[in-house]
């Protein structure tokens, strides 16, 4: 499977942005697609993920209520809709996927074998 993330940019605090992750290759059987982010000098952290059924979604506490994940099966795209952006949301955002991930590991970056390149999100305060 290959993943291509896009949609990053520079936004003022309070603004909205949508990131897209196009999934190609062997898309059937993917257990979860997750979004992670990494700010300078910090470890990569979980943002959110969607389970194989396309319905169950999971979020980090720091983004819950502001970010939502949606999946478009026809376009093989998983989107991260980011609202009420804060300066602390500034980071490089990555999408990732795995075939064998178990639900209890959905928030763990080490559980994902396939990663897209990152897309930079910068929020100005």
N, CA, C and O atoms as a GROMACS GRO file, in nm:
protein
  500
    1UNK      N    1   0.085  -0.118   0.000
    1UNK     CA    2   0.000   0.000   0.000
    1UNK      C    3   0.090   0.124   0.000
    1UNK      O    4   0.196   0.125   0.061
    2UNK      N    5   0.044   0.228  -0.069
    2UNK     CA    6   0.113   0.357  -0.069
    2UNK      C    7   0.017   0.464  -0.019
    2UNK      O    8  -0.104   0.458  -0.044
    3UNK      N    9   0.071   0.561   0.053
    3UNK     CA   10  -0.010   0.668   0.108
    3UNK      C   11   0.050   0.802   0.067
    3UNK      O   12   0.171   0.821   0.071
    4UNK      N   13  -0.036   0.893   0.029
    4UNK     CA   14   0.006   1.026  -0.015
    4UNK      C   15  -0.076   1.130   0.060
    4UNK      O   16  -0.196   1.143   0.039
    5UNK      N   17  -0.010   1.202   0.148
    5UNK     CA   18  -0.077   1.306   0.226
    5UNK      C   19  -0.059   1.441   0.160
    5UNK      O   20   0.045   1.470   0.101
    6UNK      N   21  -0.161   1.524   0.169
    6UNK     CA   22  -0.154   1.658   0.112
    6UNK      C   23  -0.252   1.749   0.185
    6UNK      O   24  -0.333   1.704   0.266
    7UNK      N   25  -0.242   1.878   0.155
    7UNK     CA   26  -0.338   1.973   0.208
    7UNK      C   27  -0.286   2.065   0.316
    7UNK      O   28  -0.359   2.152   0.364
    8UNK      N   29  -0.161   2.048   0.355
    8UNK     CA   30  -0.106   2.134   0.458
    8UNK      C   31  -0.090   2.277   0.410
    8UNK      O   32  -0.102   2.307   0.291
    9UNK      N   33  -0.063   2.366   0.504
    9UNK     CA   34  -0.044   2.506   0.469
    9UNK      C   35  -0.031   2.592   0.593
    9UNK      O   36  -0.017   2.543   0.705
   10UNK      N   37  -0.037   2.722   0.569
   10UNK     CA   38  -0.028   2.821   0.676
   10UNK      C   39  -0.166   2.877   0.702
   10UNK      O   40  -0.233   2.926   0.610
   11UNK      N   41  -0.210   2.871   0.828
   11UNK     CA   42  -0.343   2.917   0.863
   11UNK      C   43  -0.336   3.001   0.990
   11UNK      O   44  -0.249   2.977   1.074
   12UNK      N   45  -0.426   3.097   1.005
   12UNK     CA   46  -0.431   3.170   1.132
   12UNK      C   47  -0.501   3.086   1.238
   12UNK      O   48  -0.579   2.997   1.207
   13UNK      N   49  -0.471   3.115   1.363
   13UNK     CA   50  -0.539   3.046   1.472
   13UNK      C   51  -0.690   3.066   1.458
   13UNK      O   52  -0.738   3.174   1.424
   14UNK      N   53  -0.763   2.960   1.485
   14UNK     CA   54  -0.908   2.965   1.470
   14UNK      C   55  -0.957   2.921   1.334
   14UNK      O   56  -1.077   2.901   1.314
   15UNK      N   57  -0.866   2.905   1.241
   15UNK     CA   58  -0.903   2.866   1.106
   15UNK      C   59  -0.924   2.717   1.092
   15UNK      O   60  -0.914   2.641   1.188
   16UNK      N   61  -0.954   2.677   0.970
   16UNK     CA   62  -0.981   2.537   0.939
   16UNK      C   63  -0.895   2.492   0.823
   16UNK      O   64  -0.854   2.572   0.738
   17UNK      N   65  -0.868   2.363   0.820
   17UNK     CA   66  -0.786   2.306   0.714
   17UNK      C   67  -0.827   2.160   0.698
   17UNK      O   68  -0.864   2.095   0.795
   18UNK      N   69  -0.819   2.109   0.577
   18UNK     CA   70  -0.849   1.969   0.553
   18UNK      C   71  -0.727   1.901   0.491
   18UNK      O   72  -0.678   1.943   0.386
   19UNK      N   73  -0.680   1.798   0.555
   19UNK     CA   74  -0.573   1.717   0.500
   19UNK      C   75  -0.634   1.594   0.435
   19UNK      O   76  -0.734   1.539   0.482
   20UNK      N   77  -0.572   1.550   0.326
   20UNK     CA   78  -0.618   1.430   0.257
   20UNK      C   79  -0.507   1.328   0.250
   20UNK      O   80  -0.390   1.362   0.236
   21UNK      N   81  -0.544   1.202   0.261
   21UNK     CA   82  -0.451   1.091   0.248
   21UNK      C   83  -0.508   0.996   0.144
   21UNK      O   84  -0.608   0.929   0.169
   22UNK      N   85  -0.445   0.991   0.028
   22UNK     CA   86  -0.488   0.900  -0.076
   22UNK      C   87  -0.416   0.768  -0.058
   22UNK      O   88  -0.293   0.763  -0.050
   23UNK      N   89  -0.492   0.661  -0.050
   23UNK     CA   90  -0.438   0.528  -0.027
   23UNK      C   91  -0.446   0.450  -0.157
   23UNK      O   92  -0.554   0.439  -0.216
   24UNK      N   93  -0.335   0.395  -0.202
   24UNK     CA   94  -0.333   0.321  -0.329
   24UNK      C   95  -0.261   0.187  -0.308
   24UNK      O   96  -0.202   0.162  -0.203
   25UNK      N   97  -0.269   0.104  -0.410
   25UNK     CA   98  -0.212  -0.029  -0.399
   25UNK      C   99  -0.315  -0.125  -0.341
   25UNK      O  100  -0.433  -0.117  -0.375
   26UNK      N  101  -0.273  -0.215  -0.254
   26UNK     CA  102  -0.363  -0.313  -0.195
   26UNK      C  103  -0.442  -0.248  -0.080
   26UNK      O  104  -0.399  -0.247   0.035
   27UNK      N  105  -0.556  -0.193  -0.116
   27UNK     CA  106  -0.635  -0.121  -0.017
   27UNK      C  107  -0.727  -0.212   0.063
   27UNK      O  108  -0.770  -0.176   0.173
   28UNK      N  109  -0.758  -0.328   0.010
   28UNK     CA  110  -0.847  -0.419   0.084
   28UNK      C  111  -0.771  -0.482   0.198
   28UNK      O  112  -0.653  -0.514   0.185
   29UNK      N  113  -0.838  -0.498   0.309
   29UNK     CA  114  -0.775  -0.563   0.424
   29UNK      C  115  -0.701  -0.470   0.517
   29UNK      O  116  -0.643  -0.514   0.616
   30UNK      N  117  -0.702  -0.341   0.487
   30UNK     CA  118  -0.636  -0.246   0.578
   30UNK      C  119  -0.715  -0.239   0.708
   30UNK      O  120  -0.836  -0.219   0.708
   31UNK      N  121  -0.646  -0.255   0.819
   31UNK     CA  122  -0.713  -0.256   0.950
   31UNK      C  123  -0.748  -0.115   0.995
   31UNK      O  124  -0.855  -0.092   1.051
   32UNK      N  125  -0.659  -0.022   0.971
   32UNK     CA  126  -0.682   0.115   1.018
   32UNK      C  127  -0.594   0.211   0.939
   32UNK      O  128  -0.485   0.175   0.893
   33UNK      N  129  -0.643   0.332   0.925
   33UNK     CA  130  -0.563   0.443   0.873
   33UNK      C  131  -0.557   0.548   0.983
   33UNK      O  132  -0.660   0.591   1.036
   34UNK      N  133  -0.437   0.588   1.017
   34UNK     CA  134  -0.419   0.682   1.125
   34UNK      C  135  -0.351   0.810   1.079
   34UNK      O  136  -0.282   0.814   0.976
   35UNK      N  137  -0.371   0.913   1.157
   35UNK     CA  138  -0.302   1.040   1.137
   35UNK      C  139  -0.214   1.066   1.260
   35UNK      O  140  -0.257   1.049   1.374
   36UNK      N  141  -0.092   1.106   1.234
   36UNK     CA  142   0.003   1.139   1.339
   36UNK      C  143   0.064   1.274   1.306
   36UNK      O  144   0.055   1.320   1.192
   37UNK      N  145   0.126   1.336   1.404
   37UNK     CA  146   0.195   1.462   1.378
   37UNK      C  147   0.323   1.469   1.460
   37UNK      O  148   0.337   1.404   1.564
   38UNK      N  149   0.414   1.549   1.409
   38UNK     CA  150   0.542   1.566   1.478
   38UNK      C  151   0.584   1.711   1.469
   38UNK      O  152   0.604   1.764   1.360
   39UNK      N  153   0.596   1.773   1.583
   39UNK     CA  154   0.642   1.911   1.591
   39UNK      C  155   0.794   1.910   1.613
   39UNK      O  156   0.848   1.810   1.662
   40UNK      N  157   0.862   2.018   1.578
   40UNK     CA  158   1.008   2.023   1.595
   40UNK      C  159   1.048   1.995   1.740
   40UNK      O  160   0.995   2.054   1.834
   41UNK      N  161   1.143   1.903   1.756
   41UNK     CA  162   1.194   1.871   1.888
   41UNK      C  163   1.103   1.782   1.971
   41UNK      O  164   1.132   1.757   2.088
   42UNK      N  165   0.995   1.736   1.912
   42UNK     CA  166   0.901   1.652   1.986
   42UNK      C  167   0.884   1.518   1.918
   42UNK      O  168   0.914   1.503   1.799
   43UNK      N  169   0.836   1.421   1.992
   43UNK     CA  170   0.811   1.289   1.935
   43UNK      C  171   0.682   1.291   1.853
   43UNK      O  172   0.594   1.375   1.872
   44UNK      N  173   0.674   1.196   1.762
   44UNK     CA  174   0.554   1.181   1.681
   44UNK      C  175   0.438   1.142   1.773
   44UNK      O  176   0.454   1.056   1.860
   45UNK      N  177   0.324   1.205   1.753
   45UNK     CA  178   0.210   1.175   1.840
   45UNK      C  179   0.086   1.144   1.759
   45UNK      O  180   0.068   1.190   1.647
   46UNK      N  181   0.003   1.064   1.819
   46UNK     CA  182  -0.123   1.023   1.759
   46UNK      C  183  -0.219   1.140   1.752
   46UNK      O  184  -0.230   1.218   1.846
   47UNK      N  185  -0.288   1.153   1.639
   47UNK     CA  186  -0.391   1.255   1.622
   47UNK      C  187  -0.529   1.189   1.614
   47UNK      O  188  -0.620   1.226   1.688
   48UNK      N  189  -0.543   1.094   1.526
   48UNK     CA  190  -0.671   1.026   1.510
   48UNK      C  191  -0.658   0.910   1.414
   48UNK      O  192  -0.557   0.896   1.345
   49UNK      N  193  -0.760   0.826   1.410
   49UNK     CA  194  -0.757   0.710   1.322
   49UNK      C  195  -0.899   0.664   1.293
   49UNK      O  196  -0.993   0.691   1.368
   50UNK      N  197  -0.912   0.593   1.182
   50UNK     CA  198  -1.040   0.532   1.145
   50UNK      C  199  -1.018   0.382   1.132
   50UNK      O  200  -0.922   0.337   1.070
   51UNK      N  201  -1.110   0.306   1.190
   51UNK     CA  202  -1.100   0.161   1.190
   51UNK      C  203  -1.147   0.105   1.056
   51UNK      O  204  -1.204   0.178   0.976
   52UNK      N  205  -1.124  -0.021   1.033
   52UNK     CA  206  -1.151  -0.087   0.906
   52UNK      C  207  -1.296  -0.072   0.861
   52UNK      O  208  -1.322  -0.073   0.741
   53UNK      N  209  -1.389  -0.058   0.954
   53UNK     CA  210  -1.530  -0.048   0.915
   53UNK      C  211  -1.567   0.090   0.862
   53UNK      O  212  -1.678   0.112   0.814
   54UNK      N  213  -1.471   0.183   0.871
   54UNK     CA  214  -1.496   0.316   0.819
   54UNK      C  215  -1.587   0.400   0.905
   54UNK      O  216  -1.616   0.515   0.871
   55UNK      N  217  -1.633   0.346   1.013
   55UNK     CA  218  -1.728   0.415   1.100
   55UNK      C  219  -1.664   0.455   1.232
   55UNK      O  220  -1.677   0.569   1.276
   56UNK      N  221  -1.595   0.363   1.293
   56UNK     CA  222  -1.534   0.390   1.423
   56UNK      C  223  -1.411   0.477   1.407
   56UNK      O  224  -1.318   0.443   1.334
   57UNK      N  225  -1.412   0.589   1.475
   57UNK     CA  226  -1.299   0.681   1.472
   57UNK      C  227  -1.250   0.706   1.614
   57UNK      O  228  -1.325   0.695   1.711
   58UNK      N  229  -1.123   0.740   1.624
   58UNK     CA  230  -1.057   0.758   1.754
   58UNK      C  231  -0.970   0.883   1.744
   58UNK      O  232  -0.909   0.910   1.641
   59UNK      N  233  -0.965   0.959   1.854
   59UNK     CA  234  -0.895   1.086   1.853
   59UNK      C  235  -0.812   1.104   1.980
   59UNK      O  236  -0.845   1.052   2.086
   60UNK      N  237  -0.705   1.180   1.964
   60UNK     CA  238  -0.629   1.225   2.080
   60UNK      C  239  -0.713   1.328   2.156
   60UNK      O  240  -0.792   1.401   2.097
   61UNK      N  241  -0.696   1.331   2.286
   61UNK     CA  242  -0.771   1.426   2.367
   61UNK      C  243  -0.746   1.570   2.322
   61UNK      O  244  -0.836   1.654   2.330
   62UNK      N  245  -0.626   1.596   2.276
   62UNK     CA  246  -0.588   1.733   2.239
   62UNK      C  247  -0.663   1.785   2.117
   62UNK      O  248  -0.668   1.906   2.094
   63UNK      N  249  -0.722   1.695   2.038
   63UNK     CA  250  -0.791   1.738   1.916
   63UNK      C  251  -0.939   1.701   1.917
   63UNK      O  252  -1.013   1.740   1.827
   64UNK      N  253  -0.981   1.627   2.018
   64UNK     CA  254  -1.120   1.581   2.024
   64UNK      C  255  -1.214   1.700   2.026
   64UNK      O  256  -1.195   1.795   2.102
   65UNK      N  257  -1.315   1.695   1.942
   65UNK     CA  258  -1.410   1.805   1.931
   65UNK      C  259  -1.369   1.910   1.830
   65UNK      O  260  -1.451   1.994   1.792
   66UNK      N  261  -1.245   1.906   1.784
   66UNK     CA  262  -1.199   2.003   1.683
   66UNK      C  263  -1.166   1.935   1.551
   66UNK      O  264  -1.188   1.993   1.444
   67UNK      N  265  -1.114   1.815   1.557
   67UNK     CA  266  -1.074   1.741   1.437
   67UNK      C  267  -1.169   1.624   1.415
   67UNK      O  268  -1.215   1.561   1.511
   68UNK      N  269  -1.199   1.595   1.290
   68UNK     CA  270  -1.275   1.476   1.256
   68UNK      C  271  -1.212   1.406   1.136
   68UNK      O  272  -1.148   1.469   1.052
   69UNK      N  273  -1.230   1.276   1.131
   69UNK     CA  274  -1.177   1.195   1.022
   69UNK      C  275  -1.293   1.140   0.941
   69UNK      O  276  -1.393   1.094   0.997
   70UNK      N  277  -1.280   1.145   0.811
   70UNK     CA  278  -1.380   1.085   0.724
   70UNK      C  279  -1.309   1.000   0.619
   70UNK      O  280  -1.192   1.021   0.588
   71UNK      N  281  -1.383   0.906   0.567
   71UNK     CA  282  -1.326   0.816   0.466
   71UNK      C  283  -1.418   0.814   0.344
   71UNK      O  284  -1.540   0.800   0.357
   72UNK      N  285  -1.358   0.828   0.227
   72UNK     CA  286  -1.432   0.822   0.100
   72UNK      C  287  -1.381   0.698   0.027
   72UNK      O  288  -1.273   0.700  -0.033
   73UNK      N  289  -1.459   0.592   0.033
   73UNK     CA  290  -1.414   0.466  -0.027
   73UNK      C  291  -1.399   0.477  -0.180
   73UNK      O  292  -1.309   0.417  -0.238
   74UNK      N  293  -1.486   0.554  -0.242
   74UNK     CA  294  -1.480   0.567  -0.388
   74UNK      C  295  -1.350   0.632  -0.434
   74UNK      O  296  -1.299   0.603  -0.542
   75UNK      N  297  -1.297   0.720  -0.351
   75UNK     CA  298  -1.174   0.790  -0.386
   75UNK      C  299  -1.054   0.736  -0.311
   75UNK      O  300  -0.943   0.788  -0.326
   76UNK      N  301  -1.075   0.631  -0.231
   76UNK     CA  302  -0.965   0.575  -0.149
   76UNK      C  303  -0.892   0.684  -0.073
   76UNK      O  304  -0.769   0.689  -0.069
   77UNK      N  305  -0.970   0.770  -0.012
   77UNK     CA  306  -0.913   0.885   0.056
   77UNK      C  307  -0.964   0.891   0.200
   77UNK      O  308  -1.082   0.871   0.227
   78UNK      N  309  -0.873   0.919   0.291
   78UNK     CA  310  -0.907   0.944   0.430
   78UNK      C  311  -0.869   1.090   0.459
   78UNK      O  312  -0.755   1.130   0.439
   79UNK      N  313  -0.965   1.167   0.505
   79UNK     CA  314  -0.944   1.309   0.527
   79UNK      C  315  -0.943   1.342   0.676
   79UNK      O  316  -1.013   1.280   0.756
   80UNK      N  317  -0.861   1.439   0.709
   80UNK     CA  318  -0.857   1.492   0.846
   80UNK      C  319  -0.905   1.636   0.839
   80UNK      O  320  -0.838   1.723   0.784
   81UNK      N  321  -1.022   1.658   0.895
   81UNK     CA  322  -1.082   1.792   0.896
   81UNK      C  323  -1.043   1.859   1.027
   81UNK      O  324  -1.078   1.811   1.135
   82UNK      N  325  -0.973   1.969   1.017
   82UNK     CA  326  -0.921   2.037   1.135
   82UNK      C  327  -0.988   2.173   1.150
   82UNK      O  328  -0.978   2.258   1.061
   83UNK      N  329  -1.055   2.192   1.260
   83UNK     CA  330  -1.122   2.318   1.289
   83UNK      C  331  -1.064   2.380   1.416
   83UNK      O  332  -0.996   2.315   1.494
   84UNK      N  333  -1.094   2.508   1.434
   84UNK     CA  334  -1.048   2.580   1.553
   84UNK      C  335  -0.899   2.556   1.578
   84UNK      O  336  -0.858   2.521   1.689
   85UNK      N  337  -0.821   2.575   1.475
   85UNK     CA  338  -0.679   2.548   1.483
   85UNK      C  339  -0.611   2.635   1.587
   85UNK      O  340  -0.646   2.752   1.607
   86UNK      N  341  -0.513   2.574   1.653
   86UNK     CA  342  -0.435   2.643   1.754
   86UNK      C  343  -0.288   2.642   1.713
   86UNK      O  344  -0.246   2.561   1.631
   87UNK      N  345  -0.211   2.733   1.771
   87UNK     CA  346  -0.068   2.737   1.739
   87UNK      C  347  -0.002   2.603   1.771
   87UNK      O  348   0.091   2.562   1.701
   88UNK      N  349  -0.048   2.537   1.874
   88UNK     CA  350   0.012   2.410   1.913
   88UNK      C  351  -0.023   2.295   1.819
   88UNK      O  352   0.027   2.183   1.836
   89UNK      N  353  -0.106   2.320   1.721
   89UNK     CA  354  -0.133   2.220   1.617
   89UNK      C  355  -0.026   2.222   1.508
   89UNK      O  356  -0.024   2.137   1.420
   90UNK      N  357   0.063   2.320   1.514
   90UNK     CA  358   0.170   2.330   1.415
   90UNK      C  359   0.259   2.206   1.421
   90UNK      O  360   0.314   2.173   1.526
   91UNK      N  361   0.273   2.139   1.309
   91UNK     CA  362   0.351   2.015   1.304
   91UNK      C  363   0.351   1.965   1.160
   91UNK      O  364   0.280   2.016   1.073
   92UNK      N  365   0.434   1.864   1.136
   92UNK     CA  366   0.424   1.787   1.014
   92UNK      C  367   0.325   1.674   1.040
   92UNK      O  368   0.338   1.600   1.138
   93UNK      N  369   0.228   1.660   0.954
   93UNK     CA  370   0.123   1.559   0.970
   93UNK      C  371   0.147   1.444   0.874
   93UNK      O  372   0.175   1.464   0.756
   94UNK      N  373   0.134   1.323   0.926
   94UNK     CA  374   0.156   1.201   0.850
   94UNK      C  375   0.030   1.113   0.854
   94UNK      O  376  -0.040   1.108   0.956
   95UNK      N  377   0.003   1.044   0.745
   95UNK     CA  378  -0.097   0.939   0.751
   95UNK      C  379  -0.025   0.804   0.743
   95UNK      O  380   0.083   0.792   0.684
   96UNK      N  381  -0.086   0.704   0.803
   96UNK     CA  382  -0.025   0.572   0.811
   96UNK      C  383  -0.133   0.466   0.804
   96UNK      O  384  -0.250   0.493   0.833
   97UNK      N  385  -0.094   0.346   0.765
   97UNK     CA  386  -0.189   0.235   0.754
   97UNK      C  387  -0.122   0.105   0.794
   97UNK      O  388   0.000   0.092   0.793
   98UNK      N  389  -0.205   0.009   0.828
   98UNK     CA  390  -0.153  -0.124   0.860
   98UNK      C  391  -0.260  -0.228   0.837
   98UNK      O  392  -0.380  -0.200   0.851
   99UNK      N  393  -0.218  -0.347   0.802
   99UNK     CA  394  -0.311  -0.456   0.776
   99UNK      C  395  -0.339  -0.540   0.900
   99UNK      O  396  -0.447  -0.599   0.913
  100UNK      N  397  -0.244  -0.544   0.992
  100UNK     CA  398  -0.253  -0.640   1.103
  100UNK      C  399  -0.273  -0.574   1.239
  100UNK      O  400  -0.277  -0.641   1.342
  101UNK      N  401  -0.285  -0.443   1.239
  101UNK     CA  402  -0.299  -0.369   1.363
  101UNK      C  403  -0.422  -0.417   1.440
  101UNK      O  404  -0.527  -0.443   1.381
  102UNK      N  405  -0.408  -0.427   1.571
  102UNK     CA  406  -0.523  -0.460   1.655
  102UNK      C  407  -0.576  -0.332   1.718
  102UNK      O  408  -0.502  -0.235   1.735
  103UNK      N  409  -0.702  -0.333   1.752
  103UNK     CA  410  -0.769  -0.211   1.793
  103UNK      C  411  -0.702  -0.145   1.913
  103UNK      O  412  -0.696  -0.022   1.921
  104UNK      N  413  -0.652  -0.224   2.004
  104UNK     CA  414  -0.590  -0.166   2.123
  104UNK      C  415  -0.461  -0.090   2.092
  104UNK      O  416  -0.411  -0.015   2.176
  105UNK      N  417  -0.407  -0.110   1.973
  105UNK     CA  418  -0.282  -0.044   1.933
  105UNK      C  419  -0.304   0.072   1.838
  105UNK      O  420  -0.208   0.127   1.785
  106UNK      N  421  -0.427   0.108   1.816
  106UNK     CA  422  -0.457   0.205   1.711
  106UNK      C  423  -0.391   0.340   1.734
  106UNK      O  424  -0.371   0.415   1.639
  107UNK      N  425  -0.357   0.374   1.857
  107UNK     CA  426  -0.296   0.502   1.889
  107UNK      C  427  -0.143   0.497   1.888
  107UNK      O  428  -0.078   0.598   1.914
  108UNK      N  429  -0.087   0.381   1.860
  108UNK     CA  430   0.058   0.362   1.869
  108UNK      C  431   0.121   0.371   1.730
  108UNK      O  432   0.085   0.295   1.640
  109UNK      N  433   0.215   0.463   1.713
  109UNK     CA  434   0.278   0.479   1.582
  109UNK      C  435   0.355   0.353   1.541
  109UNK      O  436   0.363   0.322   1.423
  110UNK      N  437   0.410   0.281   1.638
  110UNK     CA  438   0.486   0.161   1.606
  110UNK      C  439   0.399   0.050   1.549
  110UNK      O  440   0.450  -0.046   1.491
  111UNK      N  441   0.268   0.062   1.563
  111UNK     CA  442   0.177  -0.041   1.514
  111UNK      C  443   0.150  -0.029   1.365
  111UNK      O  444   0.089  -0.118   1.305
  112UNK      N  445   0.195   0.080   1.304
  112UNK     CA  446   0.169   0.106   1.162
  112UNK      C  447   0.295   0.079   1.080
  112UNK      O  448   0.402   0.130   1.111
  113UNK      N  449   0.281   0.000   0.977
  113UNK     CA  450   0.396  -0.034   0.893
  113UNK      C  451   0.411   0.056   0.770
  113UNK      O  452   0.520   0.066   0.715
  114UNK      N  453   0.304   0.120   0.728
  114UNK     CA  454   0.307   0.195   0.603
  114UNK      C  455   0.278   0.343   0.632
  114UNK      O  456   0.181   0.377   0.699
  115UNK      N  457   0.366   0.428   0.579
  115UNK     CA  458   0.357   0.571   0.608
  115UNK      C  459   0.364   0.651   0.480
  115UNK      O  460   0.436   0.615   0.386
  116UNK      N  461   0.291   0.760   0.476
  116UNK     CA  462   0.304   0.855   0.368
  116UNK      C  463   0.407   0.960   0.407
  116UNK      O  464   0.455   0.964   0.521
  117UNK      N  465   0.441   1.045   0.310
  117UNK     CA  466   0.528   1.156   0.343
  117UNK      C  467   0.446   1.258   0.422
  117UNK      O  468   0.324   1.257   0.414
  118UNK      N  469   0.509   1.341   0.493
  118UNK     CA  470   0.437   1.437   0.576
  118UNK      C  471   0.393   1.560   0.499
  118UNK      O  472   0.443   1.589   0.390
  119UNK      N  473   0.298   1.629   0.557
  119UNK     CA  474   0.255   1.758   0.503
  119UNK      C  475   0.258   1.859   0.618
  119UNK      O  476   0.207   1.832   0.727
  120UNK      N  477   0.317   1.974   0.594
  120UNK     CA  478   0.339   2.073   0.699
  120UNK      C  479   0.212   2.155   0.724
  120UNK      O  480   0.150   2.206   0.631
  121UNK      N  481   0.176   2.165   0.850
  121UNK     CA  482   0.068   2.254   0.893
  121UNK      C  483   0.128   2.355   0.989
  121UNK      O  484   0.189   2.319   1.089
  122UNK      N  485   0.111   2.482   0.957
  122UNK     CA  486   0.161   2.589   1.042
  122UNK      C  487   0.044   2.680   1.079
  122UNK      O  488  -0.026   2.731   0.992
  123UNK      N  489   0.025   2.698   1.208
  123UNK     CA  490  -0.084   2.782   1.258
  123UNK      C  491  -0.022   2.903   1.326
  123UNK      O  492   0.055   2.890   1.421
  124UNK      N  493  -0.055   3.019   1.275
  124UNK     CA  494   0.000   3.142   1.331
  124UNK      C  495  -0.093   3.195   1.440
  124UNK      O  496  -0.215   3.196   1.425
  125UNK      N  497  -0.033   3.238   1.548
  125UNK     CA  498  -0.114   3.288   1.661
  125UNK      C  499  -0.133   3.438   1.652
  125UNK      O  500  -0.198   3.497   1.739
   0.00000   0.00000   0.00000
